[in-house]
Amino acid sequence: MKVNIPRKDQRSEIGADGRPPEDGNQDCVPTALAAMAQALLGRPFTGDGFHDSAYGQGYLGLQNPARYVALMAANGLDMTYLDDAPARLVARAVAEINAGHPVLLAIPSDWGANPPRSQFAHMVAGCDTPDANTLVAMNPWGGFYQSQPLSWWQDRLARCSYQGIWIVKKGTPMTDTSGLGSGFAAFAQAHSLTCVSRDSAGRGEHTYAQDKGGASTFAAFAPTAEFPTGVILYYNQGTGEITPNKAPWVAAALWNRGEALRQQADQAESDLTAARQQITQLQAQVTQLHTQVTELQQQLGATGGADGNDAADQAIKALATALAAVKPS
Ligand SMILES: [Ca+2]
């Protein structure tokens, strides 16, 4: 098999909470993605565990693959959405599977009917191409390998209410040039978020926070139905984790701001101390000059009058008067 996707049954697999899936009939998306993550990362994941992470324990209903982009990114997996003509989607799926990248495929929920008529989509994990005309997917409805000709997949993709495929691969979702990871950008796109923050240089829509664990990027987004008061998303560059409104990181950002102000105050005080030292030195020099002038005056008082050097005497006295006005304080 090109991608070693394990069989998983969306309706019976026990999740991380130790219970059967409460949304098992609708867990095709998280179960297919959990199987992909398990194949790519070599450690266990469950559909219900994914369901509970993305939608919350107890959620019942349909699930959107886009809601799993952040969760997959947090595990170092990149999900790329592609919509195109069904023939091109199948060709791309084959190419990706051959490259070792599983592909989330959407088919009508009554995929076995001829023709299928269901308006509900079912998601499976494309994982193998045993020959040039066959694609195999792990179907989580019961958990079996579904092997069909490419023409069958093309027909089912064309008839499905859900448009497009998702390509899943390992990789750090943080390699784009703007500093916002692709996982971050995909999360914002998937949640229809409009960025409202700008960095100071106007180069991007983000800024940075430092915490002891390393750098994170964050951006603010306008309110939506999902985030009625708006949201700030944090992207940890080290782990790829995306976190909405994570309070400790907000606190860290505020702490950093306070720390910067404190350092500025320290610098100002240090500058002021240096300035005061300079003033003290100048005052000492003035005092010294004053003393020298006084000595000179005394010498001139003894001999200057006799020499008739009144002009020099007056100049020195004027200087002494001026210096006397600059008193050390
Ligand atoms: Ca659960």
Residues whose N, C-alpha, C, O or C-beta is under 5 A from the ligand:
A	BS01	CA	G15 D17 E22 D48 D52 Q57
